[in-house]
């Protein structure tokens, strides 16, 4: 094989690697900005710390607001909030 063919193969390989890196960067950037097919499905409205290892999070999921406790035992549903400000225990 000639030197020119080797240079073409190396050039094409570098070009494809560059495209791969650019695509990964674009996907990461879109996820960080909250754009994509599921960006509107879940929205964190507020997070408040209770102690060093526990927090309360108000999350809107598909239009429904829920209050979640976050701690060492993992996330736990506290209650689902209705639009009128009333809550119904789960």
SVG drawing of the C-alpha trace seen along z (x, -y; Angstrom):
<svg xmlns="http://www.w3.org/2000/svg" viewBox="-58 -27 62 29">
<polyline fill="none" stroke="black" stroke-width="0.4" points="0.0,0.0 1.2,-3.5 1.9,-6.3 -1.0,-8.3 -3.5,-5.6 -2.1,-5.4 -2.6,-9.2 -6.2,-8.9 -7.0,-6.2 -5.4,-8.1 -7.2,-11.3 -10.5,-9.5 -10.0,-7.9 -9.2,-11.3 -12.2,-12.9 -14.5,-10.1 -13.0,-10.4 -13.6,-14.1 -17.3,-13.6 -17.7,-11.2 -16.3,-13.6 -18.4,-16.5 -21.6,-14.3 -20.9,-13.3 -20.3,-16.9 -23.6,-18.0 -25.6,-15.3 -24.1,-16.3 -24.8,-20.0 -28.4,-19.3 -29.0,-17.2 -27.4,-19.9 -29.7,-22.6 -32.7,-20.4 -33.6,-20.1 -34.8,-16.8 -37.9,-14.6 -38.4,-14.2 -37.3,-17.7 -40.8,-18.8 -41.9,-15.6 -40.1,-16.2 -39.3,-19.6 -37.7,-20.2 -39.5,-23.2 -37.6,-23.5 -35.2,-21.7 -34.9,-22.5 -32.4,-20.9 -33.7,-19.5 -30.5,-18.3 -27.0,-17.3 -28.2,-14.2 -31.9,-14.9 -33.8,-17.2 -37.3,-17.9 -37.9,-18.2 -41.0,-19.6 -41.2,-18.0 -43.6,-18.4 -44.1,-15.2 -46.4,-15.4 -48.3,-18.4 -48.7,-16.8 -46.8,-18.2 -45.4,-15.8 -43.3,-16.3 -40.4,-13.9 -38.1,-13.3 -34.5,-12.6 -32.2,-10.9 -30.0,-8.0 -32.8,-5.5 -33.4,-6.8 -36.2,-9.0 -39.7,-8.6 -43.0,-10.1 -44.3,-12.4 -47.5,-13.5 -49.2,-14.6 -50.2,-18.2 -53.4,-19.3 -53.8,-22.7 -55.9,-24.2 -53.0,-23.9 -54.6,-20.9 -52.6,-17.8 -53.7,-14.1 -51.4,-11.7 -50.2,-8.7"/>
</svg>
